[in-house]
Amino acid sequence: MIRVYSHPACARHHNPNSGVEAPERLAAALEGARRARSSGLDLDFLSPGPAPREALEAVHDRRYLDDLRALSEGGGGYLDGDTATNSHSWEAAALASGAAASAMEGALEGGTSSFALVRPPGHHAGANYAMGFCLLNHAAVAADHARSLGAGRIAILDWDVHHGNGTQDIFYERGDVLYLSVHRSPFYPGTGRLDEVGHGEGRGLTVNVPLPARSGADRYAAAFAGVLLPVLREFEPEVVIVSAGYDAHRDDPLGGMALDDTFFGEASAAIAALTQEIPGCAPPALVLEGGYDLKALAGCVETTIRGLDGGRTPRWKYRSEQAPAPVREAREVLAPFWESLRR
């Protein structure tokens, strides 16, 4: 069984600064999940409550939360060139964070893969700022909630086409959360360089694999096989949270990459299989990030769920002589921190 967490109020948020991060995205994502269920998969659709204030304050500054809520409840307003709110935005974002935390609980304590289908997205939101359509950082809220439940080693894997600068910032100096990202670079928001590896107790626990525009399944498979999966396996997390963005799809109006629906099913199958290999690791918990072509979004959610439900694990192998330069460079930079990248 796979648990799907969503709430209709997430469609009430409207960002007047964006024509693509639109309410219709929620319906498209849910359509993908329903298609997966109609094909015979066992899905349980659940409606979450909002993330409690203490869970939000574990990640975000109190004053930022107060200001964001007041702005929304006052009718809405503008936060940056891409990001604005209406009167429903606070409720939608708090419910989205609540769904992510519930999905993590479903994985960590319920023992089942879980997917939070929500909006607005979250991975660009930092401790005290909104950015890039994002108001609250749902994956970060879920990760810190996992820690409050006793998990000591938490991983966040971000496959959105944009680097999750907010998530990276929140955990950059933390020694208990591994953040991994494969993303387009150079590209918005301008972060996610190879040399961004963490600081202090978090040094080595930020893993970035920047790829050039128009990258397709061959480069992404090399990034997974050559960097992301070996590091995850070596880290031995107790739970893996996936920031599941679909704007690297070839039809996305923003992404400029060349993936198709099939790749995301392979990626989710690979992560699900890896969590089964790691002793004591829960099944994966996913939270929706970007993805702005509605047809592609529905298709990618469907294939992702199929992958979680025992989809065929891809036979990705890392071969240094065939690997694209960005993957070889990432391994070289990160090898001092990870034995698995020195082999």
C-alpha positions, 0 to 999 in steps of 0.5 A, a space after each residue: 500500500 502507498 499512502 497519498 496525502 493531500 488537501 483541497 485547500 492547497 488549490 486555493 493558494 494563488 500566486 499572482 506573480 506566476 502563471 505556471 504555479 497554478 491551482 490546476 497543478 494539484 488536480 493534475 498531480 492527483 489525476 496521476 495518483 488516481 490513474 495509478 490506483 485505477 491500474 490496480 495499485 493499492 493507494 490510500 488517500 488521506 487528508 492531513 491537518 496543518 503542520 503544528 506551529 512547533 514543527 514550523 518553528 523548528 525550521 523557520 524563524 518565528 518572526 518570518 512565520 508571523 509576518 507570512 501569516 499576517 500577510 496572507 490573512 490580511 488579503 495577500 501580498 508580494 514577497 519577491 519577483 516570483 512569489 506572492 500570496 492571497 488570503 488562502 496561502 498560509 492555510 495552503 502552505 501549512 497544510 502542505 507542510 503538514 502533509 509532508 510531515 504526515 508522509 514522513 510519519 507514514 514511512 517512518 512509523 507506518 512502514 509504507 511509501 508515502 507521497 504528499 501531493 501538495 502546493 505551493 512547493 517548498 524547497 526554495 524557502 529558507 529559514 527566514 525567506 520566501 522565494 521561487 514560488 515557495 513559502 514554507 519548506 515542507 521537506 525540511 519540516 518533515 525532516 526535522 519532524 523525523 528527528 523529533 520522533 527519534 530518527 538520528 540520520 535523515 536524508 533529503 534527495 532533491 530531483 527538481 530541476 532547480 537547486 533547493 537552496 532553501 533546504 540546503 541553507 537550513 541544513 548546511 551546518 547540521 550533522 544529522 541531515 544529508 542533503 543531495 540534489 541533482 539539478 540544472 546549472 547554471 540556472 535559477 536560483 544560482 546555487 548548488 555548486 560542486 564546492 557547496 559541501 556543507 560547513 562545520 558539523 555538516 561538512 560533506 553532508 551537502 551533495 550537489 550534482 549540477 548538470 547542463 541544460 538539455 540533460 536527459 536520462 543518460 546523464 541523470 542515470 549516471 548522477 544516480 549511479 555514480 553519486 546519489 545512490 552510493 552516498 545514500 547507501 553509505 550514509 545509512 539513513 533511517 528515512 529518505 525524503 524526496 523533494 519530487 519536482 518534475 520540471 526536468 521533464 522535456 515538456 516543462 515550460 521552465 526546466 530546459 531538460 530532456 527527461 520523460 515520464 519513465 525516468 521518474 518511475 525508474 528513479 523512485 524504484 531505485 530509491 525504494 529498492 535502496 531503502 530496502 537494502 539499508 538496515 533499519 531504513 523506512 520506505 521513502 516519503 515524497 513531497 511534490 515540488 515543481 512541475 508545470 506542464 499539467 499533462 507531464 505532471 500527471 504522467 510523472 506522478 503516475 510513474 513515480 507511484 508505480 516505481 514505489 510499488 515494486 516497479 522494475 529497478 533500473 540496472 544503472 551502473 557507473 563506469 568512469 570512462 563513460 560517465 559525463 564530466 559533471 558526474 566525474 567532477 562531483 565524485 572527485 570533489 566529494 570523494 574526501 567525504 565518502 569512501 564509496 566515491 573513491 572506488 
